[in-house]
Amino acid sequence: MKYYIIAGEASGDLHGSNLIKQILLKDNQAEIRCWGGDLMQAAGATLVSHYKERAFMGFAEIIKNLSSVLKFIDVCKKDIAEFRPDALIFIDNSGFNLRIAKWAKPAGFKTFYYISPQVWASRPGRVETIKKTVDHMYVVLPFVKPFYEKYNYHVDYVGHPLIDAIQSRKKIDEATFKKQHNLDSKPIIALLPGSRKQEITSMLAGMLSVVNDFPDYQFVIAGAPSQDYEFYASFITNKNIKFISNKTYDLLNIATAALVTSGTATLETALFKVPEVVCYKGSWLSYQIAKRIITLKYISLVNLVMDEEVVTELIQEDFNYKNIKKELEKILEPSYRKKLLSNYTTLEQKLGGVGASEKTASLIISELKK
């Protein structure tokens, strides 16, 4: 059978690659085209467009680049129409994917959505669009299934694919890793400033403002695969600031603590059992729009899944030198760390264990055989 998969960022590329592997295991005749990244291509799909080309962040930035976004949508529709897939699979990335879904369903394509758009966070009216345009939805957070049930829309909860991704990775030797990447023997504070240029620019200067207050630690920037070293170079102004590109999981595996931009990375950091402070700062316009439409108590997935403030969130004006220093000191304190790590264990249990990619692939193939 023929599959067309659309993901729009690094996390979607990761989860898409694991889904592709499972599809190929279950359907040895599978032909797969994708909008994604290097991982999806390496897993066996033909890459049509890389997510790096579409890395627009926030409401204001999307409006600014609207002509480019509309061009990508048009190109995508034409490629789908030519390929004629048996299954059109969307992964997160709602701004782009829901526009394609609105066209695809009336055009006669079977539509599947893996990792729900965050309609549970804002604009719940989009559920009606999803009900009309998405045949089957596979959700990865436990509270999302009852959310959709309120709207009489059946979805399948498959567990979170991050658990699979983390458990399947190769273990590393800390001493060897540090030597390979010119790190010293000091404990590591990992900095995860995001993957898009606007995001990194907003976050990294603030994260690095406290470097001189923690001389016994080395701060290591987790470089995103979508950005070159040259982009980060201007931020590396201190001997205690190091940089490693495209090795976030290896870095988290040996980190003592982390400052993390809100998003999937907050969940990844928790699953690696690394105490963290969650950070977010957007453009003034994007933030003003977001706070008027987002209805959640928290911004981090850790707190949303646990339904309590397990990790501290520093948002917009609260993301400042004084608060960053205070909260980083807190997560380096042994008693606080012990409590936090206990909460992380509970979090992992709530996320449903291993097998999300395999379950999703099985459910999709089963539907196609009906």
Secondary structure, DSSP 8 states (H G I E B T S, - for coil): -EEEEE--SHHHHHHHHHHHHHHHHH-TT-EEEEEE-HHHHHHT-EEEEEGGGG---HHHHHHHTHHHHHHHHHHHHHHHHHH--SEEEEES-HHHHHHHHHHHTTTT--EEEES--STTTB-TTHHHHHHHH-SEEEE-STTHHHHHHTTT---EE---HHHHHHHTS----HHHHHHHTT--SS-EEEEE--SSHHHHHHHHHHHHTTGGG-TTSEEEEEE-TTS-HHHHHTT--STTEEEEES-HHHHHHH-SEEEEESSHHHHHHHHTT--EEEEE---HHHHHHHHHHB--S-SSHHHHHHTS--S-EEEGGG-SHHHHHHHHHHHTSHHHHHHHHHHHHHHHHHTT-S-HHHHHHHHHHHHHH-
